[in-house]
């Protein structure tokens, strides 16, 4: 059984996760955009999808904390 993380460790992981997912989505969209012929629109769509993924992770974390 895994040891529960302290509050600051969870806060740091959430703080790193948000920009990492947004930046990762942007970079993936920037890389795939020319192949799809979408240009910069794919990068923006990737950043938006990254932000959506970050918020979903936040909601999942909050629901898990609510149960504890």
Buried (B, 14 or more C-beta within 10 A) or exposed (E): EEEEEEEEEEEEEBEEBBEEBBEBBBBBBBEBBEEEEBEEEBBBBBBBBBBEBBEEBEEEBEEEEEEE
